[in-house]
């Protein structure tokens, strides 16, 4: 891309993949709360998810309330952008 923005689809795919991993290991931890390896995996992928959401918000607007930057008033234009489930390329 000419402005060095990452591809919107690629970012969404990354968010979906790490979100799936977080949700999956949360279910495992429900029945295995003392599994240290699973807890480390959860913490690692939760951080990856947070980073991916922040990166998406930086370029395309927030997907979740935790990634909203109230200081950037112009970023509330996200309503004009394609929604994540709509077709949109890089």
HUJODA-V255518 format. One record per residue. N is the residue number from 1. SS is DSSP state (@ for helix, = for strand, . for the rest). OMEGA is omega in degrees with one decimal (none if undefined). BURIAL is + if it has 24 or more other C-alpha atoms within 12 Angstrom, else -. Layout:
n | ss | omega | burial
N | SS | OMEGA | BURIAL
N | SS | OMEGA | BURIAL
This chain:
n | ss | omega | burial
1 | . | -174.4 | -
2 | . | -178.3 | -
3 | . | 178.0 | -
4 | . | 173.6 | -
5 | . | 173.1 | -
6 | . | -180.0 | -
7 | . | -179.2 | -
8 | @ | -179.8 | +
9 | @ | 179.6 | -
10 | @ | 178.2 | -
11 | @ | 178.8 | +
12 | @ | 176.9 | +
13 | @ | 178.8 | -
14 | @ | 179.0 | +
15 | @ | 179.9 | +
16 | @ | -178.5 | +
17 | @ | -178.5 | -
18 | @ | 176.5 | +
19 | @ | 176.7 | +
20 | @ | -179.9 | -
21 | @ | 178.9 | +
22 | @ | -179.3 | +
23 | @ | -179.2 | -
24 | @ | -178.8 | -
25 | @ | 174.5 | +
26 | @ | 177.8 | -
27 | @ | 177.9 | -
28 | @ | -178.7 | -
29 | @ | 175.1 | -
30 | @ | -178.3 | -
31 | @ | -179.9 | -
32 | . | -172.2 | -
33 | . | -178.2 | -
34 | . | -179.2 | -
35 | . | -176.6 | -
36 | @ | -179.6 | -
37 | @ | 178.5 | -
38 | @ | 178.7 | +
39 | @ | 175.8 | -
40 | @ | 177.6 | -
41 | @ | 178.5 | -
42 | @ | -178.9 | +
43 | @ | 179.5 | -
44 | @ | -176.7 | -
45 | @ | 174.1 | +
46 | @ | 176.9 | +
47 | @ | 176.6 | -
48 | @ | 178.5 | +
49 | @ | 179.0 | +
50 | @ | -180.0 | +
51 | @ | -180.0 | -
52 | @ | 177.8 | +
53 | @ | 178.0 | +
54 | @ | 178.7 | +
55 | @ | 178.5 | +
56 | @ | -178.9 | +
57 | @ | -179.7 | +
58 | @ | -175.5 | -
59 | @ | -171.0 | +
60 | @ | -178.4 | +
61 | . | -174.5 | +
62 | . | 172.8 | +
63 | . | -180.0 | +
64 | . | -178.3 | -
65 | @ | -178.8 | -
66 | @ | -178.2 | -
67 | @ | 177.3 | +
68 | . | 175.1 | +
69 | . | -175.2 | -
70 | . | -179.9 | -
71 | . | -178.7 | -
72 | . | -175.4 | -
73 | @ | -178.6 | -
74 | @ | -179.5 | -
75 | @ | 176.6 | -
76 | @ | 175.6 | -
77 | @ | -177.7 | -
78 | @ | -179.9 | -
79 | @ | -179.4 | -
80 | @ | -179.5 | -
81 | . | 173.9 | -
82 | . | 176.4 | -
83 | . | -175.4 | -
84 | . | -177.8 | +
85 | . | 178.0 | -
86 | . | 176.7 | -
87 | . | 176.6 | -
88 | . | -177.4 | -
89 | . | 179.9 | -
90 | . | none | -
